[in-house]
Amino acid sequence: MSAALAESLAERRLQLPGGVLGPDGRCHRMVRVRELTGADEEVLADTGAAGASLVTRFLARVIVEIEGLQRRVDEALVWDMLVGDRDYLLLRLRQIDLGDHVHQVMRCPSPACGKKADVDFLVSEIEVRRAGELQASYRVRLGEGAEAIDALVRLPSGRDQEAMASLAPRNPAAANTRLFSRTVLKWGEGGALDEEAARALPLKQRSALAAFLERHSPGPNLYLDLQCPDCGADMGTSFDLNAFFLPSAR
């Protein structure tokens, strides 16, 4: 990558791990963002808004441009961005405007312990998976032998994340059903899946489809691999970007 295209936090110029495809199929990865203000903090602190919807509204405010893309940055554009790209922008904005160091207090989930533990990490140390050549859709063979099936899928976007928001906390399986019905463009010799068809898929195929989307979706790894310092119990968790972004929410 040439110096002219390098990411620069000082210049508030960020390189998306995935990118935005233009009408001509070109992938645009360089994004310029502005400095955050108190008005942006108020948007992030809106407890009445759903998480994915809040992220869409926030990023539409702070993205100045996606370089080379001849399209105005608005909520419709941010909705269509890949989930991992949206997460990446939140991470870098937090790092630029609030610092690299993050401190959280977590409670051990073990009933025999339940003690609080301080968790410290650096945003800059979070692993980021970057896409090679981004595609609008991907052909994938799921399963093996006679049970194998070919599918055409796209990677999840902010719209999908928002559509799943009400289901994910209480029923992850139902959230996956909705995700599959939105991201599978062609299934075998048929067409797209609706929720009823996605729900009827064998568990092996659902698992393989979820694994494919996980492997090919660019973005930061938001899983913290932790152990309780007192009892050694597993405290691994996926941290909530909204919860750690604001200083008051640490």
VEXTOR-932927 format. One record per residue (C-alpha): residue number from 1; residue in one letter; x, y, z; chain. Coordinates in steps of 0.02 Angstrom, whole numbers, padded with zeros to 5 digits. Layout:
<nodes>
+-----+---+--------+--------+--------+---+
!   k ! r !      X !      Y !      Z ! c !
+-----+---+--------+--------+--------+---+
! NUM ! A !      X !      Y !      Z ! A !
...
+-----+---+--------+--------+--------+---+
</nodes>
This chain:
<nodes>
+-----+---+--------+--------+--------+---+
!   k ! r !      X !      Y !      Z ! c !
+-----+---+--------+--------+--------+---+
!   1 ! M !  00000 !  00000 !  00000 ! A !
!   2 ! S !  00070 !  00169 ! -00048 ! A !
!   3 ! A !  00101 !  00305 !  00079 ! A !
!   4 ! A ! -00037 !  00410 !  00000 ! A !
!   5 ! L ! -00164 !  00276 !  00047 ! A !
!   6 ! A ! -00101 !  00240 !  00223 ! A !
!   7 ! E ! -00216 !  00253 !  00372 ! A !
!   8 ! S ! -00175 !  00401 !  00484 ! A !
!   9 ! L ! -00260 !  00423 !  00652 ! A !
!  10 ! A ! -00180 !  00594 !  00670 ! A !
!  11 ! E ! -00262 !  00649 !  00508 ! A !
!  12 ! R ! -00424 !  00559 !  00554 ! A !
!  13 ! R ! -00408 !  00454 !  00396 ! A !
!  14 ! L ! -00459 !  00274 !  00425 ! A !
!  15 ! Q ! -00446 !  00119 !  00317 ! A !
!  16 ! L ! -00600 !  00007 !  00327 ! A !
!  17 ! P ! -00561 ! -00178 !  00346 ! A !
!  18 ! G ! -00696 ! -00218 !  00218 ! A !
!  19 ! G ! -00748 ! -00068 !  00116 ! A !
!  20 ! V ! -00894 !  00007 !  00022 ! A !
!  21 ! L ! -00929 ! -00050 ! -00157 ! A !
!  22 ! G ! -00971 !  00088 ! -00280 ! A !
!  23 ! P ! -01091 !  00072 ! -00428 ! A !
!  24 ! D ! -00945 !  00021 ! -00539 ! A !
!  25 ! G ! -00893 ! -00119 ! -00421 ! A !
!  26 ! R ! -00739 ! -00027 ! -00355 ! A !
!  27 ! C ! -00704 ! -00048 ! -00170 ! A !
!  28 ! H ! -00680 !  00112 ! -00069 ! A !
!  29 ! R ! -00591 !  00090 !  00097 ! A !
!  30 ! M ! -00523 !  00259 !  00151 ! A !
!  31 ! V ! -00639 !  00358 !  00265 ! A !
!  32 ! R ! -00616 !  00531 !  00338 ! A !
!  33 ! V ! -00700 !  00568 !  00505 ! A !
!  34 ! R ! -00716 !  00731 !  00602 ! A !
!  35 ! E ! -00678 !  00769 !  00784 ! A !
!  36 ! L ! -00816 !  00720 !  00903 ! A !
!  37 ! T ! -00916 !  00850 !  00998 ! A !
!  38 ! G ! -01035 !  00856 !  01145 ! A !
!  39 ! A ! -01180 !  00840 !  01024 ! A !
!  40 ! D ! -01110 !  00673 !  00965 ! A !
!  41 ! E ! -01090 !  00618 !  01146 ! A !
!  42 ! E ! -01275 !  00654 !  01174 ! A !
!  43 ! V ! -01321 !  00546 !  01025 ! A !
!  44 ! L ! -01217 !  00402 !  01093 ! A !
!  45 ! A ! -01294 !  00422 !  01265 ! A !
!  46 ! D ! -01473 !  00408 !  01202 ! A !
!  47 ! T ! -01534 !  00261 !  01304 ! A !
!  48 ! G ! -01700 !  00261 !  01211 ! A !
!  49 ! A ! -01620 !  00211 !  01045 ! A !
!  50 ! A ! -01579 !  00033 !  00990 ! A !
!  51 ! G ! -01393 ! -00006 !  00977 ! A !
!  52 ! A ! -01380 ! -00034 !  00789 ! A !
!  53 ! S ! -01493 !  00113 !  00750 ! A !
!  54 ! L ! -01392 !  00224 !  00867 ! A !
!  55 ! V ! -01229 !  00175 !  00780 ! A !
!  56 ! T ! -01305 !  00216 !  00611 ! A !
!  57 ! R ! -01361 !  00388 !  00669 ! A !
!  58 ! F ! -01193 !  00423 !  00752 ! A !
!  59 ! L ! -01081 !  00370 !  00607 ! A !
!  60 ! A ! -01187 !  00464 !  00481 ! A !
!  61 ! R ! -01148 !  00621 !  00582 ! A !
!  62 ! V ! -00960 !  00598 !  00598 ! A !
!  63 ! I ! -00905 !  00523 !  00431 ! A !
!  64 ! V ! -00848 !  00668 !  00321 ! A !
!  65 ! E ! -00825 !  00564 !  00163 ! A !
!  66 ! I ! -00782 !  00395 !  00093 ! A !
!  67 ! E ! -00641 !  00439 ! -00024 ! A !
!  68 ! G ! -00677 !  00411 ! -00208 ! A !
!  69 ! L ! -00860 !  00368 ! -00180 ! A !
!  70 ! Q ! -00973 !  00493 ! -00267 ! A !
!  71 ! R ! -01114 !  00477 ! -00143 ! A !
!  72 ! R ! -01170 !  00584 !  00002 ! A !
!  73 ! V ! -01139 !  00508 !  00173 ! A !
!  74 ! D ! -01309 !  00486 !  00255 ! A !
!  75 ! E ! -01397 !  00356 !  00361 ! A !
!  76 ! A ! -01445 !  00253 !  00209 ! A !
!  77 ! L ! -01262 !  00234 !  00162 ! A !
!  78 ! V ! -01208 !  00192 !  00339 ! A !
!  79 ! W ! -01348 !  00063 !  00354 ! A !
!  80 ! D ! -01274 ! -00027 !  00203 ! A !
!  81 ! M ! -01097 ! -00031 !  00272 ! A !
!  82 ! L ! -01031 ! -00198 !  00334 ! A !
!  83 ! V ! -01054 ! -00231 !  00520 ! A !
!  84 ! G ! -00866 ! -00251 !  00543 ! A !
!  85 ! D ! -00830 ! -00085 !  00458 ! A !
!  86 ! R ! -00952 !  00003 !  00574 ! A !
!  87 ! D ! -00871 ! -00080 !  00726 ! A !
!  88 ! Y ! -00699 ! -00031 !  00663 ! A !
!  89 ! L ! -00747 !  00152 !  00647 ! A !
!  90 ! L ! -00815 !  00152 !  00825 ! A !
!  91 ! L ! -00654 !  00076 !  00890 ! A !
!  92 ! R ! -00541 !  00200 !  00802 ! A !
!  93 ! L ! -00649 !  00351 !  00849 ! A !
!  94 ! R ! -00641 !  00294 !  01030 ! A !
!  95 ! Q ! -00452 !  00276 !  01016 ! A !
!  96 ! I ! -00428 !  00446 !  00933 ! A !
!  97 ! D ! -00544 !  00550 !  01042 ! A !
!  98 ! L ! -00541 !  00462 !  01211 ! A !
!  99 ! G ! -00373 !  00373 !  01211 ! A !
! 100 ! D ! -00304 !  00200 !  01177 ! A !
! 101 ! H ! -00325 !  00131 !  01353 ! A !
! 102 ! V ! -00492 !  00055 !  01406 ! A !
! 103 ! H ! -00537 !  00008 !  01584 ! A !
! 104 ! Q ! -00689 ! -00096 !  01629 ! A !
! 105 ! V ! -00751 ! -00179 !  01788 ! A !
! 106 ! M ! -00827 ! -00352 !  01765 ! A !
! 107 ! R ! -00901 ! -00475 !  01888 ! A !
! 108 ! C ! -00848 ! -00658 !  01891 ! A !
! 109 ! P ! -00994 ! -00766 !  01829 ! A !
! 110 ! S ! -00951 ! -00909 !  01946 ! A !
! 111 ! P ! -01082 ! -00922 !  02086 ! A !
! 112 ! A ! -00944 ! -00977 !  02204 ! A !
! 113 ! C ! -00846 ! -00817 !  02172 ! A !
! 114 ! G ! -00943 ! -00671 !  02100 ! A !
! 115 ! K ! -00802 ! -00549 !  02136 ! A !
! 116 ! K ! -00770 ! -00394 !  02032 ! A !
! 117 ! A ! -00616 ! -00388 !  01922 ! A !
! 118 ! D ! -00531 ! -00242 !  01836 ! A !
! 119 ! V ! -00505 ! -00268 !  01649 ! A !
! 120 ! D ! -00382 ! -00159 !  01554 ! A !
! 121 ! F ! -00337 ! -00167 !  01371 ! A !
! 122 ! L ! -00279 ! -00059 !  01226 ! A !
! 123 ! V ! -00389 ! -00025 !  01076 ! A !
! 124 ! S ! -00233 ! -00031 !  00966 ! A !
! 125 ! E ! -00202 ! -00213 !  01019 ! A !
! 126 ! I ! -00372 ! -00276 !  00960 ! A !
! 127 ! E ! -00352 ! -00395 !  00814 ! A !
! 128 ! V ! -00432 ! -00337 !  00652 ! A !
! 129 ! R ! -00474 ! -00456 !  00509 ! A !
! 130 ! R ! -00456 ! -00368 !  00341 ! A !
! 131 ! A ! -00539 ! -00426 !  00180 ! A !
! 132 ! G ! -00441 ! -00463 !  00023 ! A !
! 133 ! E ! -00548 ! -00426 ! -00128 ! A !
! 134 ! L ! -00719 ! -00375 ! -00065 ! A !
! 135 ! Q ! -00866 ! -00444 ! -00164 ! A !
! 136 ! A ! -01050 ! -00398 ! -00170 ! A !
! 137 ! S ! -01090 ! -00584 ! -00148 ! A !
! 138 ! Y ! -00999 ! -00749 ! -00124 ! A !
! 139 ! R ! -01029 ! -00923 ! -00192 ! A !
! 140 ! V ! -01004 ! -01054 ! -00059 ! A !
! 141 ! R ! -01026 ! -01243 ! -00050 ! A !
! 142 ! L ! -01096 ! -01296 !  00117 ! A !
! 143 ! G ! -01076 ! -01475 !  00178 ! A !
! 144 ! E ! -00995 ! -01625 !  00095 ! A !
! 145 ! G ! -01042 ! -01764 ! -00024 ! A !
! 146 ! A ! -01224 ! -01790 ! -00069 ! A !
! 147 ! E ! -01280 ! -01669 !  00067 ! A !
! 148 ! A ! -01177 ! -01524 ! -00003 ! A !
! 149 ! I ! -01272 ! -01374 ! -00068 ! A !
! 150 ! D ! -01216 ! -01219 ! -00162 ! A !
! 151 ! A ! -01271 ! -01049 ! -00101 ! A !
! 152 ! L ! -01248 ! -00867 ! -00148 ! A !
! 153 ! V ! -01231 ! -00755 !  00005 ! A !
! 154 ! R ! -01183 ! -00578 !  00050 ! A !
! 155 ! L ! -01098 ! -00516 !  00207 ! A !
! 156 ! P ! -01204 ! -00440 !  00347 ! A !
! 157 ! S ! -01233 ! -00252 !  00348 ! A !
! 158 ! G ! -01297 ! -00125 !  00472 ! A !
! 159 ! R ! -01473 ! -00152 !  00406 ! A !
! 160 ! D ! -01461 ! -00337 !  00450 ! A !
! 161 ! Q ! -01391 ! -00296 !  00622 ! A !
! 162 ! E ! -01535 ! -00178 !  00656 ! A !
! 163 ! A ! -01663 ! -00307 !  00595 ! A !
! 164 ! M ! -01591 ! -00434 !  00717 ! A !
! 165 ! A ! -01573 ! -00314 !  00864 ! A !
! 166 ! S ! -01735 ! -00363 !  00953 ! A !
! 167 ! L ! -01700 ! -00550 !  00936 ! A !
! 168 ! A ! -01514 ! -00567 !  00972 ! A !
! 169 ! P ! -01516 ! -00541 !  01163 ! A !
! 170 ! R ! -01660 ! -00661 !  01199 ! A !
! 171 ! N ! -01649 ! -00790 !  01059 ! A !
! 172 ! P ! -01485 ! -00800 !  00960 ! A !
! 173 ! A ! -01552 ! -00944 !  00855 ! A !
! 174 ! A ! -01701 ! -00840 !  00798 ! A !
! 175 ! A ! -01581 ! -00698 !  00760 ! A !
! 176 ! N ! -01480 ! -00816 !  00649 ! A !
! 177 ! T ! -01640 ! -00869 !  00560 ! A !
! 178 ! R ! -01676 ! -00688 !  00518 ! A !
! 179 ! L ! -01496 ! -00657 !  00468 ! A !
! 180 ! F ! -01494 ! -00807 !  00349 ! A !
! 181 ! S ! -01659 ! -00753 !  00271 ! A !
! 182 ! R ! -01583 ! -00583 !  00232 ! A !
! 183 ! T ! -01408 ! -00632 !  00176 ! A !
! 184 ! V ! -01439 ! -00789 !  00072 ! A !
! 185 ! L ! -01474 ! -00730 ! -00105 ! A !
! 186 ! K ! -01487 ! -00902 ! -00184 ! A !
! 187 ! W ! -01502 ! -01074 ! -00105 ! A !
! 188 ! G ! -01464 ! -01223 ! -00215 ! A !
! 189 ! E ! -01573 ! -01220 ! -00371 ! A !
! 190 ! G ! -01699 ! -01108 ! -00288 ! A !
! 191 ! G ! -01699 ! -00925 ! -00245 ! A !
! 192 ! A ! -01676 ! -00827 ! -00084 ! A !
! 193 ! L ! -01727 ! -00898 !  00084 ! A !
! 194 ! D ! -01872 ! -00828 !  00184 ! A !
! 195 ! E ! -01875 ! -00849 !  00373 ! A !
! 196 ! E ! -01981 ! -01007 !  00364 ! A !
! 197 ! A ! -01858 ! -01090 !  00245 ! A !
! 198 ! A ! -01708 ! -01031 !  00347 ! A !
! 199 ! R ! -01788 ! -01102 !  00505 ! A !
! 200 ! A ! -01814 ! -01271 !  00419 ! A !
! 201 ! L ! -01631 ! -01292 !  00369 ! A !
! 202 ! P ! -01538 ! -01436 !  00452 ! A !
! 203 ! L ! -01427 ! -01383 !  00595 ! A !
! 204 ! K ! -01271 ! -01439 !  00499 ! A !
! 205 ! Q ! -01311 ! -01319 !  00357 ! A !
! 206 ! R ! -01354 ! -01176 !  00475 ! A !
! 207 ! S ! -01193 ! -01204 !  00570 ! A !
! 208 ! A ! -01090 ! -01208 !  00409 ! A !
! 209 ! L ! -01175 ! -01049 !  00346 ! A !
! 210 ! A ! -01144 ! -00958 !  00511 ! A !
! 211 ! A ! -00961 ! -01014 !  00508 ! A !
! 212 ! F ! -00939 ! -00950 !  00330 ! A !
! 213 ! L ! -01010 ! -00779 !  00373 ! A !
! 214 ! E ! -00899 ! -00771 !  00528 ! A !
! 215 ! R ! -00740 ! -00819 !  00433 ! A !
! 216 ! H ! -00768 ! -00700 !  00288 ! A !
! 217 ! S ! -00837 ! -00548 !  00379 ! A !
! 218 ! P ! -00698 ! -00419 !  00402 ! A !
! 219 ! G ! -00685 ! -00315 !  00560 ! A !
! 220 ! P ! -00616 ! -00313 !  00738 ! A !
! 221 ! N ! -00620 ! -00464 !  00851 ! A !
! 222 ! L ! -00729 ! -00403 !  00994 ! A !
! 223 ! Y ! -00706 ! -00557 !  01104 ! A !
! 224 ! L ! -00607 ! -00536 !  01264 ! A !
! 225 ! D ! -00525 ! -00698 !  01323 ! A !
! 226 ! L ! -00519 ! -00673 !  01511 ! A !
! 227 ! Q ! -00504 ! -00772 !  01672 ! A !
! 228 ! C ! -00555 ! -00720 !  01846 ! A !
! 229 ! P ! -00397 ! -00667 !  01941 ! A !
! 230 ! D ! -00468 ! -00739 !  02103 ! A !
! 231 ! C ! -00539 ! -00910 !  02055 ! A !
! 232 ! G ! -00480 ! -00936 !  01876 ! A !
! 233 ! A ! -00657 ! -00955 !  01806 ! A !
! 234 ! D ! -00687 ! -00914 !  01623 ! A !
! 235 ! M ! -00742 ! -00732 !  01604 ! A !
! 236 ! G ! -00728 ! -00725 !  01415 ! A !
! 237 ! T ! -00853 ! -00606 !  01338 ! A !
! 238 ! S ! -00891 ! -00504 !  01183 ! A !
! 239 ! F ! -00884 ! -00323 !  01238 ! A !
! 240 ! D ! -01017 ! -00198 !  01190 ! A !
! 241 ! L ! -00944 ! -00054 !  01089 ! A !
! 242 ! N ! -01081 !  00065 !  01143 ! A !
! 243 ! A ! -01052 !  00024 !  01327 ! A !
! 244 ! F ! -00867 !  00063 !  01327 ! A !
! 245 ! F ! -00864 !  00211 !  01207 ! A !
! 246 ! L ! -00917 !  00345 !  01330 ! A !
! 247 ! P ! -00812 !  00381 !  01485 ! A !
! 248 ! S ! -00969 !  00380 !  01593 ! A !
! 249 ! A ! -01013 !  00204 !  01535 ! A !
! 250 ! R ! -00851 !  00117 !  01583 ! A !
+-----+---+--------+--------+--------+---+
</nodes>
